[in-house]
Amino acid sequence: MNVLVLGSGGREHAIITSFSKSKLVNKIFALPGNGGTSVLATNIDGDINDFEKIKSEVISNDICIVFVGPEDPIVNGIYDFFKSDNYLKNIKIIAPSMFAGQLEGSKEFAKNFMKRHNIPTAKHGTFTQENIDQAYIFLDSMTPPYVLKADGLAAGKGVLIIKDLDEAKHELRSMILDKKFGDSSSKVVIEEFLDGIELSCFVLTDGNNYKTLPFAKDYKKIGEADTGLNTGGMGAVSPVAFLDDVFLEKIEERIIKPTINGIVEENMEYIGVVFIGLIKVNEDPYVIEYNVRMGDPETEVVFPRIKNDLLELFNSMGSMEFEKIKLSVDERHAATVIMVSGGYPLDYEKNKEITGLEDVSSSLIFHAGTKKNDNVFLTNGGRVLAVTSLAENYKQAINLCYNKIKSINFENSYFRKDIGFDL
């Protein structure tokens, strides 16, 4: 079976690493891939939103299954493109429909979905240029801090949490009127601040049946103790230390089941992952947001813990076999620490030589922003490497990551030294 993975990050390298171990795999292709994926797969130059290019590669390389890593192609309708094309309609594509993609593509759509299906989430209001005066009144009625979210995709940077009311109103104007996040913030969701600890839930579904993958917790802020700017993710752990059976049952009954039932009731075509961003407030779970794909860097700790043949699992979706397959999960804890370019998430330089990768053993190295040039790996992005380790507990796993990082070098590298600090 020939497989195509769309994307170029650590998530995609982790997915390809798992697929490479499958008994079903023949050849793996990555579009566009990165330096790390080139070791296990054939990288193809191209844009993940160029559907005609993807079609050409699927046909010429006799691809049987396509795994979509990032959210952009999903929200832009790659599933619908495949299903409406005579050459592609029988190719298995792991991605939900454009309609279902609105769960991530529009905060307002997601909030209304949660309201329709009685799924607990923060109180909220949605505002545009036409009713910005009502948005100011809404802010006046709330207690700080104030949460402002760009309605559309903003590469993980469209959420602001502000303590001062005047500053919140200023940022609201900047988002809506000055298009701080482009068209993504022409509509803004204002919601109540929920005080608690966050975790990530991943549910694999074919639109009828579902399987809950291992939970994870990621760390988004650039600075230690969760300070500074938001990033794509600076590290993650799995499982989540505070997730006991009682809280897990609450998540299952109040959130996972109503979400899947809602997908079924609303006739969403959904073959893929529902990523539910959760927050534990006292002893109750609330949904912060939905994403319609695997998270990054959570994939780098979730997939290494799954013992199943992952290609077989994804290929079974939409058939009776999917329901029959039982997930087998490694009981060990996994941690990943992200090494980033100096200056990230603001300006940073590329093309820094990476050394020491050959010295790393007993840990997994997933490339996020790298390229390979004459057998030399160079930095090619803000987030460069994900160093993942497994051990008997999360503290040991995190320490293994830090020990391995000591042997890896590139100019101006940076990583957080406190992953797991809040557990």
TIFI-537754 format. One record per residue (C-alpha): residue number from 0; x, y, z. Coordinates in nm, 4 decimals, padded with zeros to 6 digits. Layout:
N
(atom NUM,(X,Y,Z))
...
***
This chain:
423
(atom 0,(00.0000,00.0000,00.0000))
(atom 1,(00.1376,00.3404,-00.1006))
(atom 2,(00.0646,00.6251,00.1408))
(atom 3,(00.0735,01.0038,00.1081))
(atom 4,(00.1062,01.2249,00.4167))
(atom 5,(00.0337,01.5963,00.3710))
(atom 6,(00.2313,01.8367,00.5895))
(atom 7,(00.5840,01.9296,00.6897))
(atom 8,(00.6026,01.9323,01.0704))
(atom 9,(00.6909,01.7138,01.3641))
(atom 10,(00.3362,01.5768,01.3594))
(atom 11,(00.3856,01.4481,01.0049))
(atom 12,(00.7284,01.2999,01.0819))
(atom 13,(00.5747,01.1170,01.3803))
(atom 14,(00.2895,00.9880,01.1637))
(atom 15,(00.5304,00.8698,00.8931))
(atom 16,(00.7472,00.7011,01.1563))
(atom 17,(00.4450,00.5014,01.2761))
(atom 18,(00.3336,00.4189,00.9208))
(atom 19,(00.6847,00.2990,00.8323))
(atom 20,(00.6437,00.0159,01.0847))
(atom 21,(00.3185,-00.1112,00.9304))
(atom 22,(00.2926,-00.4539,00.7713))
(atom 23,(00.0705,-00.2956,00.5039))
(atom 24,(00.3077,-00.0233,00.3874))
(atom 25,(00.4884,-00.0302,00.0556))
(atom 26,(00.6017,00.3259,-00.0167))
(atom 27,(00.5439,00.6464,00.1794))
(atom 28,(00.5333,00.9916,00.0220))
(atom 29,(00.5326,01.3271,00.2030))
(atom 30,(00.4096,01.6543,00.0538))
(atom 31,(00.6101,01.8620,00.1185))
(atom 32,(00.7762,01.6817,00.4123))
(atom 33,(01.1000,01.7904,00.5795))
(atom 34,(01.4566,01.6767,00.6367))
(atom 35,(01.3495,01.4031,00.8755))
(atom 36,(01.0710,01.2622,00.6602))
(atom 37,(01.3142,01.2317,00.3675))
(atom 38,(01.4839,00.9443,00.5516))
(atom 39,(01.1638,00.7360,00.5637))
(atom 40,(00.9623,00.8726,00.2723))
(atom 41,(00.9913,01.0363,-00.0669))
(atom 42,(00.9393,01.4102,-00.0261))
(atom 43,(00.7373,01.5859,-00.2960))
(atom 44,(00.7655,01.9605,-00.3488))
(atom 45,(00.4232,02.1221,-00.3423))
(atom 46,(00.1607,02.3233,-00.1595))
(atom 47,(-00.0763,02.1358,00.0724))
(atom 48,(-00.3610,02.3507,-00.0642))
(atom 49,(-00.2843,02.2787,-00.4302))
(atom 50,(-00.5446,02.0062,-00.4723))
(atom 51,(-00.4753,01.9536,-00.8437))
(atom 52,(-00.1074,01.8920,-00.7661))
(atom 53,(-00.2074,01.6460,-00.4936))
(atom 54,(-00.4419,01.4700,-00.7375))
(atom 55,(-00.1596,01.4339,-00.9887))
(atom 56,(00.0731,01.2838,-00.7282))
(atom 57,(-00.1930,01.0453,-00.5966))
(atom 58,(-00.2539,00.9102,-00.9466))
(atom 59,(00.1098,00.8940,-01.0610))
(atom 60,(00.2297,00.7264,-00.7398))
(atom 61,(-00.0631,00.4839,-00.7101))
(atom 62,(-00.1559,00.6170,-00.3648))
(atom 63,(-00.4127,00.4129,-00.1681))
(atom 64,(-00.4525,00.6282,00.1422))
(atom 65,(-00.3952,00.9994,00.2107))
(atom 66,(-00.3411,01.1305,00.5645))
(atom 67,(-00.3979,01.5037,00.6022))
(atom 68,(-00.1846,01.6506,00.8818))
(atom 69,(-00.2579,02.0278,00.8957))
(atom 70,(-00.5940,02.2019,00.9244))
(atom 71,(-00.5741,02.4305,00.6197))
(atom 72,(-00.6487,02.1700,00.3477))
(atom 73,(-00.9319,02.0280,00.5607))
(atom 74,(-01.0997,02.3642,00.6132))
(atom 75,(-01.0465,02.4385,00.2420))
(atom 76,(-01.2327,02.1201,00.1439))
(atom 77,(-00.9788,01.8563,00.0411))
(atom 78,(-01.2146,01.5743,00.1452))
(atom 79,(-01.4930,01.7158,-00.0719))
(atom 80,(-01.2463,01.7577,-00.3615))
(atom 81,(-01.1563,01.3891,-00.3425))
(atom 82,(-01.5145,01.2662,-00.3126))
(atom 83,(-01.6355,01.4756,-00.6076))
(atom 84,(-01.3558,01.3602,-00.8409))
(atom 85,(-01.3999,01.0436,-01.0475))
(atom 86,(-01.0307,00.9548,-01.0202))
(atom 87,(-01.0066,01.0131,-00.6452))
(atom 88,(-01.3442,00.9239,-00.4966))
(atom 89,(-01.2378,00.5692,-00.4033))
(atom 90,(-00.9072,00.6787,-00.2460))
(atom 91,(-00.9220,00.6691,00.1319))
(atom 92,(-00.8556,01.0159,00.2721))
(atom 93,(-00.8181,01.0682,00.6464))
(atom 94,(-00.9840,01.4083,00.6817))
(atom 95,(-01.3354,01.5312,00.7596))
(atom 96,(-01.5543,01.7184,00.5127))
(atom 97,(-01.5454,02.0944,00.4641))
(atom 98,(-01.8749,02.1197,00.6561))
(atom 99,(-01.7261,01.9355,00.9548))
(atom 100,(-01.4051,02.1360,00.9163))
(atom 101,(-01.5924,02.4415,01.0397))
(atom 102,(-01.5567,02.2981,01.3906))
(atom 103,(-01.2018,02.4323,01.3696))
(atom 104,(-01.2404,02.6839,01.0893))
(atom 105,(-01.5002,02.8932,01.2717))
(atom 106,(-01.5084,02.9512,01.6472))
(atom 107,(-01.8681,03.0707,01.6124))
(atom 108,(-01.9722,02.7500,01.4324))
(atom 109,(-01.8062,02.5405,01.7026))
(atom 110,(-01.9719,02.7346,01.9849))
(atom 111,(-02.3141,02.6983,01.8236))
(atom 112,(-02.2514,02.3240,01.7748))
(atom 113,(-02.1703,02.2907,02.1458))
(atom 114,(-02.4827,02.4853,02.2378))
(atom 115,(-02.7035,02.2651,02.0190))
(atom 116,(-02.5677,01.9500,02.1797))
(atom 117,(-02.5431,02.0722,02.5410))
(atom 118,(-02.1655,02.0419,02.5544))
(atom 119,(-02.0147,02.2469,02.8410))
(atom 120,(-01.8071,02.5466,02.7289))
(atom 121,(-01.7393,02.9063,02.8318))
(atom 122,(-02.0112,03.1711,02.7987))
(atom 123,(-01.9498,03.3743,02.4854))
(atom 124,(-02.0657,03.6284,02.2280))
(atom 125,(-01.9742,03.6770,01.8601))
(atom 126,(-01.9112,04.0222,01.7131))
(atom 127,(-01.8206,04.1906,01.3828))
(atom 128,(-01.7670,04.5459,01.2607))
(atom 129,(-02.1446,04.5882,01.2362))
(atom 130,(-02.2069,04.5298,01.6080))
(atom 131,(-01.8747,04.6299,01.7637))
(atom 132,(-02.0565,04.8703,02.0000))
(atom 133,(-02.2431,04.5716,02.1450))
(atom 134,(-01.9059,04.4000,02.1887))
(atom 135,(-01.7888,04.6881,02.4097))
(atom 136,(-02.1073,04.6535,02.6200))
(atom 137,(-02.0486,04.2783,02.6413))
(atom 138,(-01.6938,04.3375,02.7680))
(atom 139,(-01.8263,04.5840,03.0261))
(atom 140,(-02.0556,04.3122,03.1613))
(atom 141,(-01.7725,04.0618,03.2112))
(atom 142,(-01.5085,04.0169,03.4780))
(atom 143,(-01.1395,04.0073,03.3805))
(atom 144,(-00.9402,03.8551,03.2286))
(atom 145,(-01.1035,03.8904,02.8864))
(atom 146,(-01.0641,03.6257,02.6159))
(atom 147,(-01.0721,03.7407,02.2522))
(atom 148,(-01.0601,03.4796,01.9751))
(atom 149,(-01.0342,03.5350,01.6008))
(atom 150,(-01.3198,03.3371,01.4480))
(atom 151,(-01.1110,03.1879,01.1665))
(atom 152,(-00.7785,03.0080,01.1426))
(atom 153,(-00.4870,03.2149,01.2682))
(atom 154,(-00.2067,02.9580,01.2967))
(atom 155,(-00.2603,02.9215,01.6712))
(atom 156,(-00.1975,03.2918,01.7347))
(atom 157,(-00.5523,03.4307,01.7186))
(atom 158,(-00.6315,03.4095,02.0911))
(atom 159,(-00.5679,03.6982,02.3302))
(atom 160,(-00.6147,03.6883,02.7088))
(atom 161,(-00.6152,04.0408,02.8525))
(atom 162,(-00.6548,04.1617,03.2111))
(atom 163,(-00.7282,04.5312,03.1467))
(atom 164,(-01.0693,04.6366,03.0106))
(atom 165,(-00.9403,04.9340,02.8081))
(atom 166,(-00.6669,04.7198,02.6566))
(atom 167,(-00.9240,04.4518,02.5711))
(atom 168,(-01.1349,04.7099,02.3856))
(atom 169,(-00.8265,04.8386,02.2044))
(atom 170,(-00.7276,04.4859,02.0958))
(atom 171,(-01.0857,04.4148,01.9884))
(atom 172,(-01.0735,04.7184,01.7577))
(atom 173,(-00.7334,04.6071,01.6306))
(atom 174,(-00.8661,04.2604,01.5498))
(atom 175,(-01.1926,04.3619,01.3840))
(atom 176,(-01.1204,04.7019,01.2290))
(atom 177,(-00.7449,04.6829,01.1666))
(atom 178,(-00.7479,04.3108,01.0784))
(atom 179,(-00.4699,04.2216,01.3226))
(atom 180,(-00.5072,03.8568,01.2201))
(atom 181,(-00.6250,03.9280,00.8644))
(atom 182,(-00.9691,03.8116,00.7581))
(atom 183,(-00.9601,03.5547,01.0385))
(atom 184,(-01.0451,03.8289,01.2894))
(atom 185,(-01.3144,04.0100,01.0891))
(atom 186,(-01.5375,03.8207,01.3326))
(atom 187,(-01.4321,03.7830,01.6972))
(atom 188,(-01.5625,03.5546,01.9697))
(atom 189,(-01.5437,03.7045,02.3195))
(atom 190,(-01.5756,03.4490,02.5964))
(atom 191,(-01.5512,03.4165,02.9703))
(atom 192,(-01.2148,03.3165,03.1103))
(atom 193,(-01.2093,02.9652,03.2540))
(atom 194,(-00.9528,02.9150,03.5294))
(atom 195,(-00.8147,02.5632,03.5338))
(atom 196,(-00.5638,02.3231,03.3816))
(atom 197,(-00.5792,02.2248,03.0159))
(atom 198,(-00.5513,01.8878,02.8434))
(atom 199,(-00.5935,01.7490,02.4932))
(atom 200,(-00.8376,01.4750,02.3954))
(atom 201,(-00.8115,01.2944,02.0597))
(atom 202,(-01.1013,01.0921,01.9229))
(atom 203,(-01.0642,00.8855,01.6077))
(atom 204,(-01.3992,00.8559,01.4282))
(atom 205,(-01.5400,00.7426,01.0956))
(atom 206,(-01.8584,00.9431,01.1526))
(atom 207,(-02.0333,00.6580,01.3368))
(atom 208,(-01.7945,00.4685,01.5610))
(atom 209,(-01.5088,00.6164,01.7581))
(atom 210,(-01.1999,00.5319,01.9584))
(atom 211,(-01.0441,00.7613,02.2170))
(atom 212,(-00.6679,00.7862,02.1748))
(atom 213,(-00.4319,00.8545,02.4679))
(atom 214,(-00.4802,01.1960,02.6283))
(atom 215,(-00.1991,01.4506,02.6312))
(atom 216,(-00.1104,01.7898,02.7730))
(atom 217,(00.0845,02.0448,02.5722))
(atom 218,(00.2666,02.3670,02.6586))
(atom 219,(00.2040,02.6578,02.4221))
(atom 220,(00.3852,02.9575,02.5729))
(atom 221,(00.7427,03.0360,02.4714))
(atom 222,(00.8527,03.1160,02.8273))
(atom 223,(00.8881,02.9005,03.1342))
(atom 224,(00.5952,02.8849,03.3774))
(atom 225,(00.3718,02.9459,03.0727))
(atom 226,(00.4760,03.3055,03.0133))
(atom 227,(00.5332,03.5079,02.6990))
(atom 228,(00.3950,03.4667,02.3499))
(atom 229,(00.1930,03.1764,02.2164))
(atom 230,(00.3727,02.9260,01.9944))
(atom 231,(00.2764,02.6193,01.7976))
(atom 232,(00.3782,02.4183,02.1045))
(atom 233,(00.6930,02.3847,02.3158))
(atom 234,(00.6395,02.0373,02.4583))
(atom 235,(00.3866,01.7753,02.5653))
(atom 236,(00.3323,01.4783,02.7946))
(atom 237,(00.1079,01.1699,02.7783))
(atom 238,(-00.0762,01.0362,02.9733))
(atom 239,(-00.2077,01.3263,03.1811))
(atom 240,(-00.1193,01.2863,03.5488))
(atom 241,(-00.4429,01.4310,03.6908))
(atom 242,(-00.6780,01.2312,03.4650))
(atom 243,(-00.8425,00.9766,03.6958))
(atom 244,(-01.1311,00.7397,03.6187))
(atom 245,(-01.3970,00.9715,03.7631))
(atom 246,(-01.2867,01.2707,03.5544))
(atom 247,(-01.2414,01.0499,03.2479))
(atom 248,(-01.6025,00.9312,03.2768))
(atom 249,(-01.7210,01.2935,03.2932))
(atom 250,(-01.5313,01.3692,02.9721))
(atom 251,(-01.6755,01.0612,02.8040))
(atom 252,(-02.0380,01.1247,02.9014))
(atom 253,(-02.0536,01.5043,02.8872))
(atom 254,(-01.8233,01.5774,02.5937))
(atom 255,(-01.7033,01.2871,02.3767))
(atom 256,(-02.0362,01.1087,02.3311))
(atom 257,(-02.2384,01.4288,02.2700))
(atom 258,(-01.9732,01.5442,02.0207))
(atom 259,(-01.9816,01.2210,01.8205))
(atom 260,(-02.3628,01.2056,01.8426))
(atom 261,(-02.3748,01.5650,01.7157))
(atom 262,(-02.1536,01.4749,01.4194))
(atom 263,(-02.3889,01.1867,01.3366))
(atom 264,(-02.7103,01.3869,01.3867))
(atom 265,(-02.5876,01.6737,01.1686))
(atom 266,(-02.4793,01.4356,00.8911))
(atom 267,(-02.1190,01.5493,00.8959))
(atom 268,(-01.8966,01.3286,00.6829))
(atom 269,(-01.6118,01.2717,00.9235))
(atom 270,(-01.3263,01.0275,00.8764))
(atom 271,(-01.0411,01.1443,01.0925))
(atom 272,(-00.9528,01.2925,01.4299))
(atom 273,(-01.1622,01.5169,01.6527))
(atom 274,(-00.9160,01.7062,01.8704))
(atom 275,(-01.1013,01.8392,02.1747))
(atom 276,(-00.9159,02.1053,02.3702))
(atom 277,(-01.0355,02.0677,02.7294))
(atom 278,(-00.9932,02.2531,03.0549))
(atom 279,(-01.0501,02.1111,03.4021))
(atom 280,(-01.2294,02.3719,03.6152))
(atom 281,(-01.2488,02.2419,03.9734))
(atom 282,(-01.3664,01.8867,03.8998))
(atom 283,(-01.5571,01.9499,03.5757))
(atom 284,(-01.4457,01.9394,03.2100))
(atom 285,(-01.5233,02.2189,02.9626))
(atom 286,(-01.4447,02.2446,02.5921))
(atom 287,(-01.2110,02.5294,02.4982))
(atom 288,(-01.2098,02.4510,02.1264))
(atom 289,(-01.2320,02.1832,01.8602))
(atom 290,(-00.9654,02.1035,01.6037))
(atom 291,(-01.0219,01.8640,01.3154))
(atom 292,(-00.6787,01.6953,01.3052))
(atom 293,(-00.4068,01.5676,01.5344))
(atom 294,(-00.2296,01.8237,01.7495))
(atom 295,(00.1345,01.9172,01.7309))
(atom 296,(00.3353,01.8483,01.9484))
(atom 297,(00.0813,01.6093,02.1057))
(atom 298,(00.1146,01.3648,01.8150))
(atom 299,(00.4785,01.3186,01.9106))
(atom 300,(00.3740,01.1719,02.2485))
(atom 301,(00.0422,01.0076,02.1522))
(atom 302,(00.1429,00.8007,01.8475))
(atom 303,(00.4581,00.6488,02.0047))
(atom 304,(00.2340,00.5055,02.2800))
(atom 305,(-00.0036,00.3286,02.0391))
(atom 306,(00.1042,-00.0316,01.9815))
(atom 307,(-00.1437,-00.1038,01.7013))
(atom 308,(-00.0483,-00.1050,01.3351))
(atom 309,(-00.1606,00.2551,01.2760))
(atom 310,(-00.1865,00.2245,00.9001))
(atom 311,(-00.4130,-00.0775,00.9452))
(atom 312,(-00.6210,00.1201,01.1965))
(atom 313,(-00.6673,00.4216,00.9672))
(atom 314,(-00.7322,00.2016,00.6647))
(atom 315,(-01.0121,00.0227,00.8533))
(atom 316,(-01.2093,00.3428,00.9105))
(atom 317,(-01.5491,00.3366,00.7470))
(atom 318,(-01.5659,-00.0445,00.7559))
(atom 319,(-01.6849,-00.3011,01.0083))
(atom 320,(-01.3214,-00.3747,01.0925))
(atom 321,(-01.2730,-00.0333,01.2562))
(atom 322,(-01.5225,-00.1163,01.5301))
(atom 323,(-01.3553,-00.4530,01.5945))
(atom 324,(-01.0008,-00.3244,01.6394))
(atom 325,(-00.9044,-00.2760,02.0042))
(atom 326,(-00.6554,-00.0046,02.0857))
(atom 327,(-00.3390,-00.1281,02.2531))
(atom 328,(-00.1567,00.1459,02.4438))
(atom 329,(00.1931,00.1433,02.5931))
(atom 330,(00.1576,00.1991,02.9674))
(atom 331,(00.4796,00.3976,02.9780))
(atom 332,(00.4715,00.7777,02.9892))
(atom 333,(00.5898,00.9831,02.6915))
(atom 334,(00.7289,01.3353,02.6919))
(atom 335,(00.8482,01.5598,02.4117))
(atom 336,(01.0518,01.8796,02.4322))
(atom 337,(01.0646,02.1135,02.1327))
(atom 338,(01.3909,02.2749,02.0268))
(atom 339,(01.3252,02.6040,01.8470))
(atom 340,(01.5204,02.8677,01.6593))
(atom 341,(01.6366,03.1689,01.8598))
(atom 342,(01.3849,03.4533,01.8294))
(atom 343,(01.0859,03.2248,01.7658))
(atom 344,(00.7878,03.2914,01.7617))
(atom 345,(00.9013,03.6297,01.6262))
(atom 346,(01.1851,03.6725,01.3746))
(atom 347,(01.4392,03.3929,01.3518))
(atom 348,(01.7125,03.2794,01.1143))
(atom 349,(01.7192,02.9601,00.9095))
(atom 350,(01.9926,02.7430,00.7575))
(atom 351,(02.1756,02.6706,01.0825))
(atom 352,(02.3576,02.3360,01.0748))
(atom 353,(02.2247,02.0775,01.3209))
(atom 354,(02.4813,01.8468,01.4789))
(atom 355,(02.4636,01.5609,01.7258))
(atom 356,(02.1581,01.3847,01.5858))
(atom 357,(02.3613,01.0695,01.5230))
(atom 358,(02.4582,01.0606,01.8924))
(atom 359,(02.0995,01.0314,02.0103))
(atom 360,(01.9835,00.6879,02.1214))
(atom 361,(01.6934,00.5578,02.3316))
(atom 362,(01.4894,00.8657,02.2356))
(atom 363,(01.2922,00.9542,01.9247))
(atom 364,(01.3783,01.2643,01.7214))
(atom 365,(01.0974,01.4066,01.5114))
(atom 366,(01.1953,01.6793,01.2680))
(atom 367,(00.9632,01.9809,01.2578))
(atom 368,(01.1454,02.2607,01.0740))
(atom 369,(01.4465,02.1038,00.9008))
(atom 370,(01.5795,02.0378,00.5534))
(atom 371,(01.8498,01.8042,00.4307))
(atom 372,(02.1306,01.9363,00.2124))
(atom 373,(02.4113,01.6995,00.1055))
(atom 374,(02.3481,01.4751,00.4078))
(atom 375,(02.3590,01.7725,00.6441))
(atom 376,(02.0472,01.8719,00.8369))
(atom 377,(01.9743,02.2460,00.8508))
(atom 378,(01.7151,02.4455,01.0412))
(atom 379,(01.4233,02.5524,00.8235))
(atom 380,(01.1577,02.6799,01.0639))
(atom 381,(01.0761,02.8173,01.4071))
(atom 382,(01.0123,02.4842,01.5717))
(atom 383,(01.3034,02.2667,01.4621))
(atom 384,(01.3052,01.9333,01.6493))
(atom 385,(01.0849,01.7370,01.8879))
(atom 386,(01.2835,01.5149,02.1251))
(atom 387,(01.0561,01.2378,02.2570))
(atom 388,(01.1271,00.9821,02.5287))
(atom 389,(00.9308,00.7063,02.7037))
(atom 390,(00.9785,00.5980,03.0645))
(atom 391,(00.7944,00.4599,03.3681))
(atom 392,(00.6722,00.8064,03.4704))
(atom 393,(00.6545,01.1511,03.3134))
(atom 394,(00.9389,01.2949,03.5224))
(atom 395,(01.1780,01.0255,03.4017))
(atom 396,(01.0603,01.0730,03.0426))
(atom 397,(01.1145,01.4497,03.0602))
(atom 398,(01.4609,01.4053,03.2122))
(atom 399,(01.5545,01.1642,02.9319))
(atom 400,(01.4541,01.4319,02.6796))
(atom 401,(01.6728,01.6929,02.8480))
(atom 402,(01.9665,01.4528,02.8649))
(atom 403,(01.9390,01.3835,02.4926))
(atom 404,(01.9073,01.7524,02.4047))
(atom 405,(02.2544,01.8072,02.5541))
(atom 406,(02.4061,01.6246,02.2555))
(atom 407,(02.2109,01.8187,01.9882))
(atom 408,(02.3322,02.1568,01.8734))
(atom 409,(02.2427,02.4362,01.6335))
(atom 410,(02.3168,02.8062,01.6610))
(atom 411,(02.0835,03.0008,01.8948))
(atom 412,(01.8747,02.6946,01.9839))
(atom 413,(01.6215,02.7352,02.2635))
(atom 414,(01.3930,02.5032,02.4592))
(atom 415,(01.1815,02.5291,02.7703))
(atom 416,(01.3399,02.3689,03.0732))
(atom 417,(01.0151,02.3241,03.2698))
(atom 418,(00.7897,02.0959,03.0642))
(atom 419,(00.5570,01.9207,03.3083))
(atom 420,(00.6109,02.1882,03.5749))
(atom 421,(00.2393,02.2115,03.6598))
(atom 422,(00.1724,01.8396,03.7042))
***
